[in-house]
Structures are given as structure tokens and as C-alpha cells.
Amino acid sequence: MNAACSAWNLACNTPELRKRHLDKYILEYRQHNPGADEEQVAEVRSNLEKLIEAKLEKFPNDLRQIVGARLVNVGGKDRIDVTAARFQ
């Protein structure tokens, strides 16, 4: 869920900022996962890129940033509650 929220937020940037922030995300991923090999890092990047593409395709004009998300169970069914904000 964290990766999906990060991808959404990355997609809300201009292409130049998106690439820069994605590179930073991957750098931080490497720092927090020192045992990850190049194949794992490439898979993380690929997954984020696919999620970004899906967001841009399905919601191109929605520029709200996700500031929180959580999985909740309501009436025996799981759902995701998302808090979003529009930044200028």
C-alpha cells in the first residue's frame, strides 16, 4: 500500500520532477534495504513505474496528494481509507 501511495504522489509531479523523485525513492529504498540485489531494486522501480502509468492513464487530472492511508475492516470486509490533500 505504501508503494501504491508513493507512486500516486510521484505521478502528480511534472515528468522532470517525477523522475528526480523516483530516483530519490530508489536511493532511499537501497539505503533501507541494503540486502536487496540489483534485480530486486529493478523490480521495485518497474512496479512503481507501472503504478505511475496506471494513475496517469486513469486519473490524469487528479493532483491530490495522498497524505495517509490505512486498511480497515468494516462489517467483515476490508477497505482502504485514504486521506488526500491538494497542494498548490
C-alpha distances in whole Angstrom, upper triangle without the diagonal:
4,5,5,6,9,10,11,12,14,15,17,19,23,23,24,22,19,21,22,18,17,19,19,15,16,19,17,15,19,20,17,17,21,22,19,22,22,21,18,17,19,16,13,15,16,12,11,15,14,11,14,16,15,14,18,19,18,18,20,22,19,19,17,14,11,12,10,8,8,9,13,15,18,21,20,17,13,12,9,11,11,13,14,18,20,22,25
4,5,5,6,9,10,11,12,14,16,18,21,21,22,20,17,18,19,15,14,17,15,12,14,16,14,12,16,17,14,15,19,20,18,21,21,20,17,16,17,16,12,14,15,12,11,14,15,12,13,17,16,15,18,20,19,19,20,22,19,18,16,13,10,11,9,8,9,11,15,18,21,24,23,20,17,15,12,13,11,13,14,17,19,20,23
4,5,5,6,9,10,10,12,14,16,19,18,20,18,14,16,16,13,11,14,14,10,11,14,13,11,14,16,14,14,18,19,16,18,18,17,14,13,14,12,9,10,12,9,7,11,11,9,10,14,13,13,16,18,18,17,19,20,18,17,16,14,11,13,12,11,13,14,18,21,23,27,25,22,19,17,14,15,14,15,16,18,20,20,23
4,5,5,6,9,10,11,13,15,18,18,20,18,15,16,18,15,13,16,16,13,14,17,16,14,18,20,18,18,22,22,20,21,21,20,17,16,16,14,11,12,12,9,7,10,10,7,9,12,10,10,13,15,14,14,16,18,15,15,14,12,10,12,12,10,12,13,17,19,22,25,24,20,17,15,12,13,12,14,14,16,18,19,22
4,5,5,6,9,10,11,14,17,18,19,17,14,16,17,14,13,16,16,12,15,18,16,15,19,20,18,19,23,24,21,24,23,22,20,18,19,17,14,14,15,12,10,13,13,9,10,13,12,10,13,16,15,14,15,16,14,13,11,9,6,8,8,8,11,13,16,19,21,25,24,21,17,15,11,12,9,10,10,13,15,16,19
4,5,5,6,9,10,12,15,15,16,14,11,13,13,10,9,13,12,9,11,14,13,12,16,17,16,17,20,22,19,21,21,20,18,16,16,15,12,12,13,11,8,11,12,9,9,13,13,11,13,16,16,15,16,17,15,13,12,9,8,10,10,11,14,16,19,23,25,28,28,25,21,18,15,15,13,13,12,14,15,15,18
4,5,5,6,9,10,13,13,15,13,9,11,13,10,9,12,13,10,12,15,14,14,17,19,18,18,22,23,20,21,20,19,17,15,15,14,11,10,11,9,6,8,9,6,5,9,10,8,10,13,13,13,13,15,13,12,12,10,10,12,13,13,16,18,21,24,26,29,29,25,22,19,16,17,14,15,14,15,16,17,19
4,5,5,7,9,13,13,16,13,11,13,15,12,11,15,15,13,15,18,17,17,20,22,21,22,25,26,24,25,24,23,21,19,19,17,15,14,14,12,9,10,11,7,6,9,9,6,9,12,11,10,11,12,10,9,9,7,7,11,12,12,15,17,20,23,25,28,28,24,21,18,15,15,12,13,11,12,13,14,17
4,5,5,7,11,12,14,11,9,12,13,10,10,14,13,12,15,17,16,16,20,21,20,22,25,26,24,26,24,24,22,20,20,19,16,15,16,14,11,12,13,11,9,12,12,9,11,14,14,12,12,13,10,8,8,5,6,9,11,12,16,18,21,25,26,30,30,26,23,20,16,16,13,12,10,11,11,11,14
4,5,6,9,9,11,8,5,8,10,7,7,11,11,10,12,15,15,15,18,19,19,21,23,25,22,24,22,22,20,17,17,17,14,12,14,13,9,10,12,10,7,10,12,10,10,14,15,13,12,14,12,10,11,9,10,12,15,16,19,21,25,28,30,33,32,29,26,23,19,19,16,16,14,14,14,13,15
4,5,8,8,11,9,6,10,12,10,10,13,14,13,15,18,18,18,21,23,23,23,26,28,25,26,24,23,22,19,18,18,16,13,14,13,10,9,11,9,5,8,9,7,7,10,11,10,9,11,10,8,10,10,11,14,16,17,20,22,25,28,30,33,33,29,26,23,20,20,16,17,14,15,14,14,15
4,7,9,11,9,8,12,13,11,12,15,16,15,18,20,20,20,23,25,24,26,29,30,28,29,27,27,25,23,22,22,19,17,18,17,13,13,14,12,9,11,12,9,8,12,12,10,8,9,8,5,7,7,10,13,16,17,20,23,26,29,30,33,33,30,27,23,20,19,16,15,12,12,10,10,12
4,6,8,6,5,9,10,9,10,13,14,14,16,18,19,20,22,24,24,26,28,30,27,28,26,26,25,22,21,22,19,17,18,18,14,13,15,14,10,12,14,12,10,14,16,13,11,11,11,8,11,10,13,15,18,20,23,26,29,32,33,37,37,33,30,27,23,23,19,18,15,14,12,11,12
4,5,5,6,9,10,10,12,14,15,16,18,20,21,22,24,25,26,28,30,32,29,29,27,27,26,23,22,23,21,18,19,19,16,14,17,16,12,13,16,14,11,15,17,15,12,12,13,11,14,14,17,19,22,23,27,29,32,35,37,40,40,36,33,30,27,26,23,22,19,18,15,14,13
4,6,5,6,9,10,10,12,14,15,16,18,20,21,23,24,25,26,28,30,27,27,24,25,24,21,20,21,19,16,16,17,14,12,14,15,11,11,15,13,11,14,17,16,13,14,15,13,16,16,18,21,24,25,28,30,33,36,38,41,41,37,34,31,28,28,24,24,21,21,19,17,17
4,5,5,6,9,10,11,13,14,16,17,19,20,22,23,25,26,27,29,27,27,24,25,24,21,20,21,20,16,18,19,16,14,17,17,14,15,18,17,15,18,20,19,16,17,18,16,18,17,20,22,25,26,30,32,35,38,40,43,43,40,36,33,30,30,26,26,23,22,20,18,18
4,5,5,6,8,10,10,12,14,15,16,18,20,21,22,24,25,28,25,26,24,25,24,20,20,21,19,16,17,18,15,14,17,16,13,15,18,16,15,18,20,18,16,17,17,14,16,15,17,19,21,23,27,29,32,36,37,41,41,37,34,31,28,27,24,23,20,19,17,15,15
4,6,5,6,9,10,10,12,14,15,16,18,20,21,22,24,26,23,24,21,22,21,18,17,18,15,12,14,15,11,10,13,13,9,11,14,13,12,15,17,16,14,15,15,13,15,13,15,17,20,21,24,27,30,33,35,38,38,34,31,28,25,25,21,21,19,18,17,16,16
4,6,5,6,9,10,11,12,14,15,17,18,20,21,22,24,21,21,19,20,19,16,15,16,14,11,13,14,11,10,13,14,11,13,16,15,14,17,20,19,17,19,19,17,19,17,18,20,23,24,27,29,32,35,37,41,40,37,33,31,27,28,24,24,22,22,21,19,20
4,5,5,6,9,10,11,12,14,16,17,19,20,21,24,21,22,19,21,20,16,16,18,16,13,15,17,13,13,17,16,14,16,19,18,17,20,23,21,19,21,21,18,19,17,19,20,22,24,27,29,33,36,38,42,41,38,34,32,28,28,25,25,22,22,21,19,19
4,5,5,6,9,10,10,12,14,15,16,18,20,22,20,21,19,20,19,15,16,17,14,12,14,15,12,12,15,15,12,15,18,16,16,20,21,20,18,20,19,16,17,14,15,16,19,20,23,26,29,33,35,38,38,35,31,28,25,25,22,21,19,19,18,17,18
4,5,5,6,9,10,10,12,14,15,16,18,20,17,18,16,17,15,12,12,13,11,8,11,11,8,9,12,12,10,13,16,15,15,18,20,19,18,20,19,17,18,15,16,17,19,20,23,25,28,32,34,37,36,33,30,27,24,24,22,22,20,20,20,19,21
4,5,5,6,9,10,11,13,14,15,16,18,16,16,14,16,15,11,12,14,11,9,12,14,11,11,15,15,14,16,19,18,18,21,23,23,22,23,23,20,21,19,19,20,22,23,26,28,31,35,37,40,39,36,33,31,27,28,25,25,23,24,24,22,23
4,5,5,6,8,10,11,12,14,15,18,16,17,16,18,16,13,14,16,13,11,15,15,13,14,17,17,15,18,21,20,20,23,25,24,23,24,23,20,21,18,18,18,20,22,24,27,30,33,36,39,38,36,32,30,26,27,24,24,22,22,22,21,22
4,5,5,6,9,10,10,12,14,16,14,16,15,16,14,11,12,13,10,9,12,13,10,12,15,14,13,17,18,18,19,22,23,22,22,23,22,19,19,16,16,16,18,18,21,23,27,30,33,36,35,32,28,26,23,23,21,21,20,21,21,20,22
4,5,5,6,9,10,10,12,14,11,12,11,13,11,7,9,11,8,7,11,12,10,11,15,15,14,17,19,19,20,23,24,24,24,26,24,22,22,19,19,20,21,21,23,25,29,32,34,38,36,33,30,28,25,26,24,24,23,24,25,24,26
4,5,5,6,9,10,11,13,12,13,12,14,13,9,12,14,11,11,14,15,14,15,18,18,18,21,23,22,23,26,28,27,27,28,27,25,25,21,21,21,22,23,25,27,31,34,37,40,39,36,32,31,28,28,26,26,25,26,27,25,27
4,5,5,6,8,10,13,12,14,14,16,14,11,14,15,12,12,16,16,14,16,19,18,18,21,23,22,24,27,28,27,27,28,26,24,23,20,19,19,20,21,22,24,28,31,34,38,36,34,30,29,25,26,24,24,23,24,25,24,26
4,5,5,6,8,11,9,11,12,13,10,8,11,12,9,10,13,13,12,15,17,17,17,20,22,21,23,26,27,26,26,28,26,24,24,20,19,19,19,20,21,23,26,29,33,36,34,32,28,27,24,25,23,24,24,25,26,25,28
4,6,5,6,8,7,9,9,12,10,7,11,12,10,11,15,15,15,17,19,19,20,23,24,24,26,28,30,29,29,31,30,28,27,24,23,23,23,23,25,26,30,33,36,39,37,35,31,30,27,29,27,28,27,28,30,28,31
4,6,6,9,9,12,13,15,13,11,15,16,14,14,18,18,17,20,22,22,22,25,27,27,28,31,32,31,31,33,31,29,28,24,23,23,23,24,25,27,30,33,36,40,38,36,32,31,28,29,27,28,27,28,30,28,31
4,6,9,9,13,14,16,13,12,15,16,13,15,18,18,17,20,22,21,22,25,26,26,28,30,31,30,31,32,30,28,27,23,22,21,21,21,22,23,27,30,33,36,34,33,29,28,25,26,25,25,26,27,29,28,30
4,5,6,9,11,13,10,9,13,13,11,14,17,16,16,19,21,21,22,25,26,26,28,30,31,31,32,34,31,30,29,25,24,23,23,23,23,24,28,30,34,37,34,33,29,29,26,27,26,27,28,29,31,30,33
4,6,8,11,13,11,10,14,15,14,16,19,19,19,22,24,24,25,27,29,29,31,33,34,34,34,36,35,33,32,29,27,27,26,26,27,28,31,34,37,40,38,36,33,32,30,31,30,31,31,33,34,33,36
4,6,10,11,10,10,14,14,14,16,18,19,20,22,24,24,26,28,29,30,32,34,35,35,36,38,36,34,34,31,29,29,28,27,28,28,32,34,37,40,37,36,32,32,30,32,31,32,33,35,36,36,38
4,7,8,6,6,10,10,10,12,15,15,16,18,20,21,22,24,26,27,28,30,31,32,32,35,33,32,31,28,27,27,26,26,26,27,30,33,36,39,36,34,31,30,28,30,29,31,31,33,34,34,36
4,5,5,6,9,10,11,13,14,16,17,19,20,22,23,25,26,27,29,31,32,33,33,36,35,33,33,30,29,30,29,29,29,30,33,35,39,41,39,37,33,33,31,33,32,33,33,35,36,36,38
4,5,5,6,9,10,11,12,14,15,16,18,20,21,22,24,26,27,28,30,31,31,34,33,32,32,29,29,30,30,29,30,31,34,36,40,42,40,37,34,33,31,33,32,33,33,34,35,35,36
4,5,5,6,9,10,10,12,14,15,16,18,20,21,22,24,26,27,28,30,30,33,32,31,32,29,28,30,29,28,29,29,33,35,38,40,38,35,32,32,30,32,31,33,32,34,35,35,37
4,5,5,6,9,10,11,12,14,15,17,18,20,21,23,24,26,27,28,29,32,30,29,29,27,25,27,26,25,25,26,29,31,35,37,35,32,29,28,27,29,28,30,30,32,33,33,35
4,5,5,6,9,10,11,12,14,16,17,18,20,21,23,24,26,27,27,29,28,27,27,25,24,25,25,24,25,26,30,32,35,38,36,33,30,29,26,28,27,28,28,30,30,30,32
4,5,5,6,9,10,10,12,14,15,16,18,20,21,22,24,25,25,28,28,27,27,25,24,26,26,25,27,27,31,33,36,39,37,34,30,29,27,29,28,29,28,30,31,30,32
4,5,5,6,9,10,10,12,14,15,16,18,20,21,22,24,24,27,26,26,26,24,23,25,24,23,24,24,28,30,33,35,33,30,27,26,24,27,25,27,27,29,30,30,32
4,5,5,6,9,10,11,12,14,15,17,18,20,21,22,23,25,24,23,23,21,20,21,21,20,21,22,26,28,31,34,32,29,25,24,22,24,22,24,24,26,27,27,29
4,5,5,6,9,10,10,12,14,15,16,18,20,21,21,23,23,22,22,20,19,21,22,21,23,24,28,30,33,36,34,31,27,26,23,25,23,25,24,25,26,25,27
4,5,5,6,9,10,11,12,14,15,16,18,20,20,23,22,22,23,21,21,23,23,22,24,24,28,30,33,35,34,30,27,26,24,25,24,26,25,26,27,27,29
4,5,5,6,9,10,11,12,14,15,17,18,19,22,21,20,21,19,18,21,20,19,20,21,24,26,29,32,30,27,23,22,20,22,21,23,22,24,25,25,28
4,5,5,6,9,10,11,12,14,15,16,16,19,18,17,18,16,15,18,18,17,19,20,24,26,29,32,30,27,24,22,19,21,19,20,19,21,22,22,24
4,5,5,6,9,10,11,12,14,15,15,18,18,17,19,17,17,20,21,20,22,23,27,29,31,34,33,29,26,24,22,23,21,22,21,22,22,23,24
4,5,5,6,9,10,11,12,14,14,18,17,18,19,18,18,21,21,20,22,22,26,28,30,32,31,27,24,22,20,22,20,22,21,23,23,24,26
4,5,5,6,9,10,11,12,13,16,15,15,16,15,14,17,18,16,18,19,22,25,26,29,28,24,21,19,17,18,17,19,17,20,20,21,23
4,5,5,6,9,10,10,10,13,13,13,14,13,14,17,18,17,20,21,24,27,29,32,31,27,24,21,19,20,17,19,17,18,18,19,20
4,5,5,6,9,10,10,13,14,14,16,16,17,20,21,20,23,24,27,29,30,33,32,29,26,23,21,22,20,21,19,21,20,21,23
4,5,5,6,8,9,13,13,14,16,16,16,19,20,19,21,21,24,26,27,30,29,25,23,20,18,20,18,20,18,20,20,21,23
4,5,5,5,7,10,9,10,12,12,13,16,17,16,19,20,23,25,26,29,28,25,22,19,17,17,15,17,15,16,16,18,20
4,6,5,4,8,9,10,13,13,15,18,20,20,22,24,26,29,30,32,32,28,26,23,20,21,18,19,17,18,17,18,19
4,6,6,10,11,13,15,17,18,21,22,22,24,25,27,29,30,32,32,28,26,23,21,22,20,21,19,20,19,21,22
4,6,9,9,12,14,15,16,20,21,19,22,22,24,26,27,29,29,25,23,20,18,19,17,19,17,19,18,20,22
4,6,6,9,10,12,14,17,18,18,21,22,24,26,26,29,29,26,23,20,18,18,15,16,14,15,14,17,18
4,6,8,11,13,15,19,20,20,23,25,27,30,30,33,33,29,27,23,21,21,18,19,16,16,14,16,17
4,6,9,12,15,18,20,20,24,25,27,30,30,33,33,30,28,24,22,21,18,18,14,14,12,14,14
4,6,9,11,14,16,17,20,22,24,27,27,30,30,27,25,21,18,17,14,14,11,11,9,12,13
4,6,9,12,15,16,20,22,25,28,28,31,32,29,26,22,19,18,14,13,10,9,7,8,10
4,7,9,12,13,17,20,22,25,25,28,29,26,23,20,17,15,11,10,6,5,4,7,10
4,6,9,11,15,18,20,24,25,28,29,26,23,19,16,14,10,9,5,5,6,7,11
4,6,7,11,14,17,20,21,25,25,22,19,16,12,11,7,6,4,7,9,10,14
4,7,11,14,16,20,21,25,26,23,20,17,13,11,8,6,5,7,10,11,15
4,7,11,13,17,18,22,22,20,17,14,10,8,6,5,7,10,13,14,18
4,7,10,13,15,19,19,16,13,10,7,6,4,6,9,12,15,17,21
4,6,10,12,16,16,14,10,8,6,5,7,9,12,16,19,21,25
4,7,10,13,12,10,7,6,5,6,9,12,15,19,22,24,28
4,6,10,10,8,6,6,6,7,10,13,17,20,24,26,30
4,7,6,5,4,6,9,10,14,17,20,23,27,30,33
4,5,5,6,7,10,11,15,17,20,24,27,30,34
4,6,8,10,13,14,18,21,24,27,30,34,37
4,7,10,13,15,19,22,25,29,32,35,38
4,7,10,13,16,19,22,26,29,32,35
4,7,10,13,17,19,23,26,29,33
4,7,10,13,16,20,23,25,29
4,6,10,13,16,19,22,26
4,7,10,14,17,20,23
4,6,10,13,16,20
4,7,11,13,17
4,7,10,13
4,6,10
4,7
4
